Amino acid sequence: MSRLTDHLIIISFDCLSALDFPLLKDLPHFQTILKNGAYVQNVKSIYPSVTYPCHATIVTGNYPNRHGVVNNTLLQPGRISPDWNWFRDCIQGTTLYDEVKKAHMTTAALLWPVTAKANIDYNMPEIFANRSWHNQILVSLMSGSSRFQWDLNRRHGHIRKGLKQPELDDFVLESTVDTIKTKKPNLLMVHFTDLDTQRHYHGFSSDEAIAAIDRHHNRLGRIINALKESGIYENSTLVVLGDHSALDENKVINLNVLFHKLGLITSNGKGKIINWKTYCKSCDGSAYIYIKDKHDTATIHVVKRLIDSLLKDPESGIESALTGAQAAEKGADGTCAFMLEAQRGYFFLEDFEGEFIKTITKEDVNADHKYTLACHGYSPEKENYGTIFMAAGKGIQAVTLPSIRLIDEGPTFARLLGVNLGQTDGRVIEAMLKI
């Protein structure tokens, strides 16, 4: 299969929404892409629409229940800070970067989710120190390309302030510019989280979110200039995409509080879970309900009866419920017993003590970052909840498309680089390609 481009640069602006288009279309660097390339008005995300499953979908062309990354974090009841799906081994099947590498092209990734210990030539994976005895720099070095990362940290590490934004994205930007100029990879995947952070802690349309979009515009301009300065601009394809949107909320649902009261979760009385029969695993705007023993019919019956009663209560914050089989039909984790969708204005956490429904204030958010004022994870079928896609450069037609699905992006990227992801849930969007 022939390649349509020599260099594919994929920029993921986490939480970029279809609703952001009125802002983007007036910003010069976004205009450069929009005027000369392909623009998709609405991209349907996946269920649950959270970052790690989304980014695994983008590089595989498959739904979560097929690629295996069904949530951001692992099911670890009682752990205050669960581990994330950081590692490449979490993904089942092949990926875009695997196939590009097999085709003897160079690959690079900067803070792209689910790439720790991946076979990527120049890799700075998104992974953070999740234990008190871990060191952030060392955790990253051990999980990616150590010499490459060491060099970037030596030159640009002074910019970052741990995981704080916008400094983290500023560091990622300098690392991106550096990588383009010195490595000129055939595939470069970059993940920026500034906008997602601002929306979580300040709200969807907050001044802080608008400022983050403006910073992303400037970052995009720097990347375009780097491609030109490195002499590969004319032979490159530049993609800007979002993984999901977000919705404002101010009420949290703690279903584990009810499970705890029913004796389905037991604790030691000092805030630590010592056993569980059922557990509500948050995906922010949705949640999986897992039953520890799938043959425990008594627990299944109690949980189903509770969910039925909550669905009849408009104050419960729960909009709908799926069985595990129905969740699998939508691409989510079919091993769950149930999957719940929150109403607009609500999201799920995993607390098992305190209030079942808690109203969130700005002070709560400032005091504890598990609380937010906007989040995602909701069903992609919710209204005005799509994300966005635009691409320009070699191999791309100037076209506006009304919609595609997130699962279609991976196969389309593979076609641009002349590789194949095999039988995928998504398909190549040929309307945007010059074949």
Secondary structure as UniProt FT lines:
FT   STRAND          7..13
FT   TURN            14..15
FT   HELIX           18..20
FT   HELIX           21..24
FT   TURN            25..26
FT   HELIX           28..36
FT   STRAND          38..44
FT   HELIX           51..60
FT   HELIX           64..67
FT   TURN            77..78
FT   HELIX           88..90
FT   HELIX           96..102
FT   TURN            103..104
FT   STRAND          107..110
FT   TURN            113..114
FT   STRAND          122..124
FT   TURN            132..133
FT   HELIX           136..143
FT   HELIX           146..156
FT   HELIX           157..159
FT   TURN            162..163
FT   TURN            165..166
FT   HELIX           167..183
FT   STRAND          187..192
FT   HELIX           194..202
FT   TURN            204..205
FT   HELIX           207..229
FT   TURN            230..231
FT   HELIX           233..235
FT   STRAND          236..241
FT   STRAND          247..253
FT   HELIX           255..261
FT   TURN            262..263
FT   STRAND          265..267
FT   STRAND          273..276
FT   STRAND          278..282
FT   STRAND          286..291
FT   TURN            294..295
FT   HELIX           297..311
FT   TURN            314..315
FT   STRAND          318..323
FT   HELIX           324..329
FT   TURN            330..331
FT   TURN            334..335
FT   STRAND          338..342
FT   STRAND          345..348
FT   STRAND          357..359
FT   HELIX           362..367
FT   TURN            369..370
FT   STRAND          374..375
FT   TURN            380..381
FT   TURN            383..384
FT   STRAND          387..393
FT   TURN            394..395
FT   STRAND          399..405
FT   HELIX           406..408
FT   HELIX           409..416
FT   TURN            417..418
FT   HELIX           430..432
//
